[in-house]
Amino acid sequence: MANDDMKPEEAQLAIAKAAQMKPQVQAMRDRLRKMADDEEKGVQILASAIRRFLHQE
């Protein structure tokens, strides 16, 4: 049930919620942001990774 077409605002909200639950999310966000060419794509990659991570638990 992954939605890779998440809007940037939705991605930011998902990231903020995940960061509250898992402190390591912020560190991963920073690393992914550096890896991505642009901010929006980096946020989408991170949101997708967070969804996968949360569904594994």
All heavy atoms as TSV, in Angstrom:
chain	resi	resn	atom	element	x	y	z
A	1	MET	N	N	0.827	-1.188	0.000
A	1	MET	CA	C	0.000	0.000	0.000
A	1	MET	C	C	0.871	1.251	0.000
A	1	MET	O	O	0.550	2.262	0.598
A	1	MET	CB	C	-0.916	-0.033	1.221
A	1	MET	CG	C	-1.933	1.072	1.240
A	1	MET	SD	S	-3.157	0.716	2.481
A	1	MET	CE	C	-3.068	2.192	3.435
A	2	ALA	N	N	2.011	1.187	-0.646
A	2	ALA	CA	C	2.911	2.340	-0.708
A	2	ALA	C	C	2.405	3.352	-1.715
A	2	ALA	O	O	1.935	3.012	-2.780
A	2	ALA	CB	C	4.309	1.880	-1.098
A	3	ASN	N	N	2.521	4.614	-1.342
A	3	ASN	CA	C	2.126	5.697	-2.230
A	3	ASN	C	C	3.359	6.558	-2.478
A	3	ASN	O	O	3.684	7.425	-1.693
A	3	ASN	CB	C	0.998	6.526	-1.602
A	3	ASN	CG	C	0.588	7.691	-2.464
A	3	ASN	OD1	O	1.042	7.834	-3.595
A	3	ASN	ND2	N	-0.262	8.531	-1.946
A	4	ASP	N	N	4.047	6.299	-3.587
A	4	ASP	CA	C	5.281	7.022	-3.870
A	4	ASP	C	C	5.018	8.406	-4.426
A	4	ASP	O	O	5.952	9.163	-4.654
A	4	ASP	CB	C	6.152	6.216	-4.831
A	4	ASP	CG	C	6.670	4.953	-4.165
A	4	ASP	OD1	O	6.869	4.965	-2.939
A	4	ASP	OD2	O	6.869	3.957	-4.877
A	5	ASP	N	N	3.757	8.775	-4.665
A	5	ASP	CA	C	3.407	10.090	-5.188
A	5	ASP	C	C	2.934	11.015	-4.074
A	5	ASP	O	O	2.043	11.825	-4.263
A	5	ASP	CB	C	2.325	9.951	-6.270
A	5	ASP	CG	C	2.821	9.181	-7.476
A	5	ASP	OD1	O	4.028	9.272	-7.778
A	5	ASP	OD2	O	2.010	8.493	-8.110
A	6	MET	N	N	3.545	10.890	-2.922
A	6	MET	CA	C	3.178	11.698	-1.766
A	6	MET	C	C	3.551	13.157	-2.025
A	6	MET	O	O	4.606	13.449	-2.562
A	6	MET	CB	C	3.946	11.156	-0.557
A	6	MET	CG	C	3.633	11.837	0.724
A	6	MET	SD	S	4.581	11.117	2.091
A	6	MET	CE	C	3.428	9.916	2.671
A	7	LYS	N	N	2.673	14.043	-1.639
A	7	LYS	CA	C	2.946	15.478	-1.770
A	7	LYS	C	C	4.029	15.874	-0.770
A	7	LYS	O	O	4.140	15.266	0.292
A	7	LYS	CB	C	1.682	16.283	-1.479
A	7	LYS	CG	C	0.592	16.078	-2.500
A	7	LYS	CD	C	-0.637	16.874	-2.125
A	7	LYS	CE	C	-1.769	16.599	-3.088
A	7	LYS	NZ	N	-3.002	17.279	-2.684
A	8	PRO	N	N	4.812	16.903	-1.094
A	8	PRO	CA	C	5.872	17.325	-0.160
A	8	PRO	C	C	5.356	17.645	1.239
A	8	PRO	O	O	6.007	17.315	2.226
A	8	PRO	CB	C	6.463	18.571	-0.829
A	8	PRO	CG	C	6.184	18.377	-2.279
A	8	PRO	CD	C	4.861	17.646	-2.343
A	9	GLU	N	N	4.182	18.253	1.325
A	9	GLU	CA	C	3.622	18.581	2.645
A	9	GLU	C	C	3.303	17.309	3.428
A	9	GLU	O	O	3.528	17.243	4.638
A	9	GLU	CB	C	2.342	19.426	2.510
A	9	GLU	CG	C	2.519	20.725	1.754
A	9	GLU	CD	C	2.459	20.552	0.240
A	9	GLU	OE1	O	1.808	19.624	-0.268
A	9	GLU	OE2	O	3.110	21.358	-0.445
A	10	GLU	N	N	2.762	16.311	2.740
A	10	GLU	CA	C	2.454	15.038	3.395
A	10	GLU	C	C	3.731	14.334	3.836
A	10	GLU	O	O	3.780	13.745	4.918
A	10	GLU	CB	C	1.664	14.135	2.451
A	10	GLU	CG	C	0.294	14.661	2.099
A	10	GLU	CD	C	-0.368	13.887	0.975
A	10	GLU	OE1	O	0.339	13.334	0.102
A	10	GLU	OE2	O	-1.605	13.829	0.972
A	11	ALA	N	N	4.745	14.419	3.007
A	11	ALA	CA	C	6.022	13.803	3.349
A	11	ALA	C	C	6.630	14.471	4.581
A	11	ALA	O	O	7.124	13.794	5.480
A	11	ALA	CB	C	6.979	13.882	2.160
A	12	GLN	N	N	6.581	15.793	4.635
A	12	GLN	CA	C	7.122	16.516	5.790
A	12	GLN	C	C	6.399	16.116	7.071
A	12	GLN	O	O	7.026	15.934	8.117
A	12	GLN	CB	C	7.006	18.034	5.578
A	12	GLN	CG	C	7.926	18.571	4.520
A	12	GLN	CD	C	9.390	18.596	4.941
A	12	GLN	OE1	O	9.737	18.305	6.081
A	12	GLN	NE2	N	10.243	18.912	4.003
A	13	LEU	N	N	5.081	15.969	6.994
A	13	LEU	CA	C	4.304	15.574	8.166
A	13	LEU	C	C	4.669	14.161	8.602
A	13	LEU	O	O	4.863	13.896	9.795
A	13	LEU	CB	C	2.805	15.674	7.869
A	13	LEU	CG	C	1.866	15.332	9.021
A	13	LEU	CD1	C	2.122	16.227	10.221
A	13	LEU	CD2	C	0.424	15.462	8.567
A	14	ALA	N	N	4.794	13.245	7.649
A	14	ALA	CA	C	5.173	11.868	7.963
A	14	ALA	C	C	6.558	11.814	8.596
A	14	ALA	O	O	6.786	11.077	9.555
A	14	ALA	CB	C	5.138	11.010	6.696
A	15	ILE	N	N	7.463	12.614	8.081
A	15	ILE	CA	C	8.822	12.657	8.621
A	15	ILE	C	C	8.809	13.201	10.048
A	15	ILE	O	O	9.473	12.664	10.936
A	15	ILE	CB	C	9.732	13.500	7.712
A	15	ILE	CG1	C	9.941	12.776	6.379
A	15	ILE	CG2	C	11.070	13.778	8.394
A	15	ILE	CD1	C	10.517	13.670	5.295
A	16	ALA	N	N	8.055	14.258	10.284
A	16	ALA	CA	C	7.982	14.849	11.623
A	16	ALA	C	C	7.413	13.851	12.627
A	16	ALA	O	O	7.933	13.712	13.739
A	16	ALA	CB	C	7.139	16.123	11.588
A	17	LYS	N	N	6.362	13.142	12.245
A	17	LYS	CA	C	5.761	12.138	13.138
A	17	LYS	C	C	6.741	11.011	13.420
A	17	LYS	O	O	6.882	10.564	14.556
A	17	LYS	CB	C	4.478	11.577	12.527
A	17	LYS	CG	C	3.327	12.537	12.572
A	17	LYS	CD	C	2.079	11.909	11.987
A	17	LYS	CE	C	0.912	12.848	12.010
A	17	LYS	NZ	N	-0.303	12.245	11.434
A	18	ALA	N	N	7.420	10.545	12.383
A	18	ALA	CA	C	8.380	9.461	12.557
A	18	ALA	C	C	9.554	9.908	13.421
A	18	ALA	O	O	10.056	9.136	14.234
A	18	ALA	CB	C	8.871	8.975	11.195
A	19	ALA	N	N	9.991	11.146	13.254
A	19	ALA	CA	C	11.106	11.668	14.035
A	19	ALA	C	C	10.757	11.724	15.523
A	19	ALA	O	O	11.622	11.529	16.378
A	19	ALA	CB	C	11.524	13.041	13.534
A	20	GLN	N	N	9.490	11.975	15.830
A	20	GLN	CA	C	9.061	11.986	17.227
A	20	GLN	C	C	9.108	10.574	17.804
A	20	GLN	O	O	9.436	10.389	18.972
A	20	GLN	CB	C	7.644	12.540	17.352
A	20	GLN	CG	C	7.559	14.024	17.091
A	20	GLN	CD	C	6.129	14.532	17.111
A	20	GLN	OE1	O	5.171	13.767	17.139
A	20	GLN	NE2	N	5.985	15.850	17.082
A	21	MET	N	N	8.783	9.589	16.985
A	21	MET	CA	C	8.760	8.200	17.437
A	21	MET	C	C	10.153	7.578	17.468
A	21	MET	O	O	10.455	6.769	18.333
A	21	MET	CB	C	7.845	7.365	16.536
A	21	MET	CG	C	6.388	7.759	16.629
A	21	MET	SD	S	5.299	7.019	15.392
A	21	MET	CE	C	5.876	5.370	15.228
A	22	LYS	N	N	10.971	7.937	16.495
A	22	LYS	CA	C	12.301	7.334	16.349
A	22	LYS	C	C	13.340	8.440	16.173
A	22	LYS	O	O	13.424	9.035	15.112
A	22	LYS	CB	C	12.345	6.419	15.116
A	22	LYS	CG	C	11.334	5.300	15.121
A	22	LYS	CD	C	11.830	4.185	15.984
A	22	LYS	CE	C	10.870	3.007	15.917
A	22	LYS	NZ	N	11.291	1.937	16.781
A	23	PRO	N	N	14.158	8.724	17.185
A	23	PRO	CA	C	15.145	9.807	17.078
A	23	PRO	C	C	16.140	9.634	15.928
A	23	PRO	O	O	16.627	10.608	15.374
A	23	PRO	CB	C	15.874	9.765	18.424
A	23	PRO	CG	C	14.947	9.071	19.349
A	23	PRO	CD	C	14.142	8.125	18.506
A	24	GLN	N	N	16.439	8.389	15.538
A	24	GLN	CA	C	17.404	8.185	14.465
A	24	GLN	C	C	16.878	8.638	13.108
A	24	GLN	O	O	17.641	8.770	12.160
A	24	GLN	CB	C	17.917	6.784	14.366
A	24	GLN	CG	C	17.287	5.549	14.655
A	24	GLN	CD	C	16.407	5.203	15.776
A	24	GLN	OE1	O	15.686	6.018	16.315
A	24	GLN	NE2	N	16.384	3.953	16.117
A	25	VAL	N	N	15.597	8.925	13.010
A	25	VAL	CA	C	15.020	9.404	11.749
A	25	VAL	C	C	15.669	10.714	11.321
A	25	VAL	O	O	15.955	10.907	10.144
A	25	VAL	CB	C	13.486	9.554	11.868
A	25	VAL	CG1	C	12.903	10.317	10.684
A	25	VAL	CG2	C	12.833	8.171	11.971
A	26	GLN	N	N	15.923	11.615	12.251
A	26	GLN	CA	C	16.528	12.903	11.895
A	26	GLN	C	C	17.921	12.706	11.308
A	26	GLN	O	O	18.277	13.347	10.321
A	26	GLN	CB	C	16.595	13.833	13.108
A	26	GLN	CG	C	17.115	15.218	12.774
A	26	GLN	CD	C	16.230	15.959	11.786
A	26	GLN	OE1	O	15.013	15.889	11.846
A	26	GLN	NE2	N	16.834	16.672	10.859
A	27	ALA	N	N	18.705	11.808	11.887
A	27	ALA	CA	C	20.044	11.539	11.352
A	27	ALA	C	C	19.950	10.962	9.945
A	27	ALA	O	O	20.700	11.358	9.044
A	27	ALA	CB	C	20.800	10.594	12.275
A	28	MET	N	N	19.014	10.044	9.739
A	28	MET	CA	C	18.835	9.458	8.414
A	28	MET	C	C	18.346	10.513	7.432
A	28	MET	O	O	18.774	10.546	6.282
A	28	MET	CB	C	17.829	8.303	8.477
A	28	MET	CG	C	17.579	7.640	7.139
A	28	MET	SD	S	19.052	6.914	6.395
A	28	MET	CE	C	19.281	5.501	7.442
A	29	ARG	N	N	17.480	11.388	7.891
A	29	ARG	CA	C	16.978	12.465	7.028
A	29	ARG	C	C	18.130	13.338	6.526
A	29	ARG	O	O	18.205	13.664	5.346
A	29	ARG	CB	C	15.983	13.318	7.807
A	29	ARG	CG	C	15.437	14.483	7.047
A	29	ARG	CD	C	14.539	15.318	7.924
A	29	ARG	NE	N	13.812	16.288	7.120
A	29	ARG	CZ	C	12.954	17.145	7.594
A	29	ARG	NH1	N	12.674	17.171	8.871
A	29	ARG	NH2	N	12.341	17.981	6.803
A	30	ASP	N	N	19.031	13.678	7.420
A	30	ASP	CA	C	20.169	14.507	7.037
A	30	ASP	C	C	21.064	13.796	6.028
A	30	ASP	O	O	21.511	14.399	5.055
A	30	ASP	CB	C	20.974	14.909	8.268
A	30	ASP	CG	C	20.204	15.821	9.199
A	30	ASP	OD1	O	19.217	16.462	8.741
A	30	ASP	OD2	O	20.579	15.904	10.385
A	31	ARG	N	N	21.305	12.505	6.255
A	31	ARG	CA	C	22.146	11.749	5.319
A	31	ARG	C	C	21.483	11.623	3.960
A	31	ARG	O	O	22.129	11.791	2.925
A	31	ARG	CB	C	22.453	10.358	5.879
A	31	ARG	CG	C	23.440	10.394	7.018
A	31	ARG	CD	C	23.986	9.030	7.324
A	31	ARG	NE	N	22.958	8.056	7.610
A	31	ARG	CZ	C	22.747	7.493	8.791
A	31	ARG	NH1	N	23.514	7.813	9.812
A	31	ARG	NH2	N	21.788	6.616	8.956
A	32	LEU	N	N	20.192	11.331	3.940
A	32	LEU	CA	C	19.491	11.198	2.658
A	32	LEU	C	C	19.412	12.533	1.925
A	32	LEU	O	O	19.504	12.574	0.700
A	32	LEU	CB	C	18.077	10.636	2.870
A	32	LEU	CG	C	18.009	9.150	3.165
A	32	LEU	CD1	C	16.595	8.756	3.535
A	32	LEU	CD2	C	18.512	8.327	2.001
A	33	ARG	N	N	19.251	13.594	2.666
A	33	ARG	CA	C	19.187	14.919	2.047
A	33	ARG	C	C	20.498	15.225	1.323
A	33	ARG	O	O	20.512	15.772	0.224
A	33	ARG	CB	C	18.910	15.990	3.094
A	33	ARG	CG	C	18.695	17.359	2.472
A	33	ARG	CD	C	18.332	18.388	3.502
A	33	ARG	NE	N	16.959	18.164	3.929
A	33	ARG	CZ	C	16.448	18.589	5.076
A	33	ARG	NH1	N	17.198	19.239	5.933
A	33	ARG	NH2	N	15.203	18.378	5.371
A	34	LYS	N	N	21.618	14.841	1.930
A	34	LYS	CA	C	22.913	15.045	1.292
A	34	LYS	C	C	23.065	14.168	0.050
A	34	LYS	O	O	23.714	14.563	-0.914
A	34	LYS	CB	C	24.040	14.741	2.283
A	34	LYS	CG	C	24.166	15.766	3.380
A	34	LYS	CD	C	25.232	15.379	4.368
A	34	LYS	CE	C	25.256	16.338	5.546
A	34	LYS	NZ	N	26.209	15.917	6.566
A	35	MET	N	N	22.481	12.965	0.085
A	35	MET	CA	C	22.594	12.044	-1.038
A	35	MET	C	C	21.721	12.472	-2.218
A	35	MET	O	O	22.071	12.234	-3.366
A	35	MET	CB	C	22.194	10.621	-0.617
A	35	MET	CG	C	23.195	9.980	0.304
A	35	MET	SD	S	22.708	8.371	1.006
A	35	MET	CE	C	21.471	7.757	-0.069
A	36	ALA	N	N	20.607	13.062	-1.934
A	36	ALA	CA	C	19.669	13.445	-2.993
A	36	ALA	C	C	20.114	14.735	-3.671
A	36	ALA	O	O	20.700	15.613	-3.054
A	36	ALA	CB	C	18.267	13.631	-2.406
A	37	ASP	N	N	19.831	14.827	-4.955
A	37	ASP	CA	C	20.205	16.028	-5.703
A	37	ASP	C	C	19.366	17.230	-5.304
A	37	ASP	O	O	19.850	18.359	-5.299
A	37	ASP	CB	C	20.050	15.801	-7.210
A	37	ASP	CG	C	21.105	14.865	-7.747
A	37	ASP	OD1	O	22.179	14.756	-7.133
A	37	ASP	OD2	O	20.853	14.255	-8.796
A	38	ASP	N	N	18.089	16.999	-5.009
A	38	ASP	CA	C	17.256	18.134	-4.617
A	38	ASP	C	C	16.438	17.781	-3.381
A	38	ASP	O	O	16.228	16.623	-3.063
A	38	ASP	CB	C	16.370	18.617	-5.768
A	38	ASP	CG	C	15.238	17.676	-6.113
A	38	ASP	OD1	O	14.969	16.745	-5.342
A	38	ASP	OD2	O	14.602	17.888	-7.140
A	39	GLU	N	N	16.004	18.783	-2.689
A	39	GLU	CA	C	15.292	18.638	-1.419
A	39	GLU	C	C	14.009	17.829	-1.562
A	39	GLU	O	O	13.752	16.919	-0.781
A	39	GLU	CB	C	14.974	20.034	-0.867
A	39	GLU	CG	C	14.115	20.040	0.375
A	39	GLU	CD	C	14.890	19.664	1.631
A	39	GLU	OE1	O	16.116	19.657	1.579
A	39	GLU	OE2	O	14.241	19.367	2.639
A	40	GLU	N	N	13.208	18.127	-2.555
A	40	GLU	CA	C	11.908	17.453	-2.707
A	40	GLU	C	C	12.097	15.954	-2.921
A	40	GLU	O	O	11.407	15.140	-2.311
A	40	GLU	CB	C	11.128	18.067	-3.863
A	40	GLU	CG	C	9.713	17.521	-3.969
A	40	GLU	CD	C	8.893	18.263	-5.001
A	40	GLU	OE1	O	9.061	19.475	-5.154
A	40	GLU	OE2	O	8.064	17.595	-5.649
A	41	LYS	N	N	13.020	15.577	-3.784
A	41	LYS	CA	C	13.259	14.151	-4.035
A	41	LYS	C	C	13.789	13.471	-2.788
A	41	LYS	O	O	13.400	12.351	-2.462
A	41	LYS	CB	C	14.239	13.974	-5.205
A	41	LYS	CG	C	14.462	12.544	-5.592
A	41	LYS	CD	C	13.201	11.908	-6.119
A	41	LYS	CE	C	13.469	10.494	-6.583
A	41	LYS	NZ	N	12.243	9.779	-6.909
A	42	GLY	N	N	14.656	14.153	-2.050
A	42	GLY	CA	C	15.178	13.590	-0.809
A	42	GLY	C	C	14.076	13.326	0.203
A	42	GLY	O	O	14.075	12.298	0.879
A	43	VAL	N	N	13.141	14.241	0.305
A	43	VAL	CA	C	12.018	14.072	1.229
A	43	VAL	C	C	11.166	12.876	0.805
A	43	VAL	O	O	10.735	12.082	1.639
A	43	VAL	CB	C	11.172	15.363	1.299
A	43	VAL	CG1	C	9.865	15.126	2.042
A	43	VAL	CG2	C	11.958	16.469	1.976
A	44	GLN	N	N	10.927	12.720	-0.483
A	44	GLN	CA	C	10.133	11.588	-0.978
A	44	GLN	C	C	10.837	10.266	-0.681
A	44	GLN	O	O	10.201	9.292	-0.263
A	44	GLN	CB	C	9.871	11.729	-2.471
A	44	GLN	CG	C	8.919	12.840	-2.811
A	44	GLN	CD	C	8.788	13.056	-4.316
A	44	GLN	OE1	O	9.472	12.440	-5.107
A	44	GLN	NE2	N	7.889	13.949	-4.690
A	45	ILE	N	N	12.146	10.217	-0.890
A	45	ILE	CA	C	12.912	9.002	-0.613
A	45	ILE	C	C	12.821	8.668	0.867
A	45	ILE	O	O	12.586	7.515	1.245
A	45	ILE	CB	C	14.388	9.185	-1.032
A	45	ILE	CG1	C	14.500	9.275	-2.551
A	45	ILE	CG2	C	15.257	8.052	-0.500
A	45	ILE	CD1	C	15.868	9.733	-3.043
A	46	LEU	N	N	12.995	9.658	1.707
A	46	LEU	CA	C	12.942	9.437	3.142
A	46	LEU	C	C	11.559	8.978	3.590
A	46	LEU	O	O	11.436	8.053	4.393
A	46	LEU	CB	C	13.339	10.706	3.887
A	46	LEU	CG	C	13.335	10.603	5.409
A	46	LEU	CD1	C	14.280	9.505	5.876
A	46	LEU	CD2	C	13.699	11.919	6.024
A	47	ALA	N	N	10.511	9.603	3.094
A	47	ALA	CA	C	9.150	9.216	3.478
A	47	ALA	C	C	8.880	7.764	3.092
A	47	ALA	O	O	8.295	7.004	3.869
A	47	ALA	CB	C	8.133	10.144	2.821
A	48	SER	N	N	9.323	7.369	1.921
A	48	SER	CA	C	9.146	5.985	1.480
A	48	SER	C	C	9.907	5.031	2.395
A	48	SER	O	O	9.386	3.987	2.805
A	48	SER	CB	C	9.615	5.848	0.033
A	48	SER	OG	O	9.485	4.531	-0.407
A	49	ALA	N	N	11.133	5.384	2.743
A	49	ALA	CA	C	11.940	4.545	3.630
A	49	ALA	C	C	11.308	4.449	5.015
A	49	ALA	O	O	11.286	3.368	5.616
A	49	ALA	CB	C	13.354	5.110	3.725
A	50	ILE	N	N	10.776	5.543	5.514
A	50	ILE	CA	C	10.130	5.535	6.828
A	50	ILE	C	C	8.905	4.638	6.822
A	50	ILE	O	O	8.687	3.862	7.746
A	50	ILE	CB	C	9.749	6.969	7.264
A	50	ILE	CG1	C	11.016	7.758	7.578
A	50	ILE	CG2	C	8.804	6.954	8.461
A	50	ILE	CD1	C	10.771	9.242	7.748
A	51	ARG	N	N	8.103	4.739	5.767
A	51	ARG	CA	C	6.919	3.874	5.692
A	51	ARG	C	C	7.312	2.410	5.726
A	51	ARG	O	O	6.717	1.615	6.445
A	51	ARG	CB	C	6.117	4.184	4.425
A	51	ARG	CG	C	5.289	5.449	4.513
A	51	ARG	CD	C	4.259	5.513	3.390
A	51	ARG	NE	N	4.869	5.472	2.079
A	51	ARG	CZ	C	5.298	6.531	1.381
A	51	ARG	NH1	N	5.173	7.730	1.910
A	51	ARG	NH2	N	5.829	6.386	0.194
A	52	ARG	N	N	8.329	2.050	4.964
A	52	ARG	CA	C	8.787	0.656	4.958
A	52	ARG	C	C	9.293	0.254	6.342
A	52	ARG	O	O	8.996	-0.828	6.837
A	52	ARG	CB	C	9.881	0.446	3.901
A	52	ARG	CG	C	9.333	0.403	2.506
A	52	ARG	CD	C	10.365	-0.114	1.516
A	52	ARG	NE	N	11.579	0.700	1.495
A	52	ARG	CZ	C	11.770	1.747	0.711
A	52	ARG	NH1	N	10.843	2.116	-0.129
A	52	ARG	NH2	N	12.905	2.413	0.775
A	53	PHE	N	N	10.065	1.145	6.974
A	53	PHE	CA	C	10.616	0.854	8.286
A	53	PHE	C	C	9.506	0.653	9.320
A	53	PHE	O	O	9.548	-0.296	10.096
A	53	PHE	CB	C	11.524	2.014	8.705
A	53	PHE	CG	C	12.095	1.869	10.090
A	53	PHE	CD1	C	13.113	0.969	10.338
A	53	PHE	CD2	C	11.604	2.628	11.132
A	53	PHE	CE1	C	13.636	0.842	11.616
A	53	PHE	CE2	C	12.125	2.503	12.410
A	53	PHE	CZ	C	13.145	1.606	12.644
A	54	LEU	N	N	8.528	1.516	9.326
A	54	LEU	CA	C	7.449	1.422	10.316
A	54	LEU	C	C	6.571	0.192	10.081
A	54	LEU	O	O	6.048	-0.388	11.039
A	54	LEU	CB	C	6.602	2.692	10.303
A	54	LEU	CG	C	7.311	3.944	10.813
A	54	LEU	CD1	C	6.427	5.157	10.660
A	54	LEU	CD2	C	7.764	3.786	12.250
A	55	HIS	N	N	6.422	-0.227	8.843
A	55	HIS	CA	C	5.613	-1.411	8.560
A	55	HIS	C	C	6.334	-2.700	8.918
A	55	HIS	O	O	5.704	-3.731	9.066
A	55	HIS	CB	C	5.192	-1.441	7.089
A	55	HIS	CG	C	4.131	-0.427	6.771
A	55	HIS	ND1	N	2.846	-0.511	7.238
A	55	HIS	CD2	C	4.179	0.710	6.045
A	55	HIS	CE1	C	2.142	0.523	6.807
A	55	HIS	NE2	N	2.931	1.296	6.088
A	56	GLN	N	N	7.657	-2.653	9.074
A	56	GLN	CA	C	8.420	-3.836	9.448
A	56	GLN	C	C	8.294	-4.136	10.938
A	56	GLN	O	O	8.486	-5.255	11.353
A	56	GLN	CB	C	9.898	-3.659	9.095
A	56	GLN	CG	C	10.159	-3.707	7.620
A	56	GLN	CD	C	11.617	-3.442	7.291
A	56	GLN	OE1	O	12.432	-3.187	8.184
A	56	GLN	NE2	N	11.958	-3.486	6.019
A	57	GLU	N	N	8.012	-3.139	11.720
A	57	GLU	CA	C	7.943	-3.333	13.183
A	57	GLU	C	C	6.623	-3.892	13.623
A	57	GLU	O	O	5.617	-3.732	13.082
A	57	GLU	CB	C	8.222	-2.016	13.895
A	57	GLU	CG	C	9.629	-1.566	13.691
A	57	GLU	CD	C	9.947	-0.318	14.495
A	57	GLU	OE1	O	9.053	0.305	15.061
A	57	GLU	OE2	O	11.133	0.017	14.539
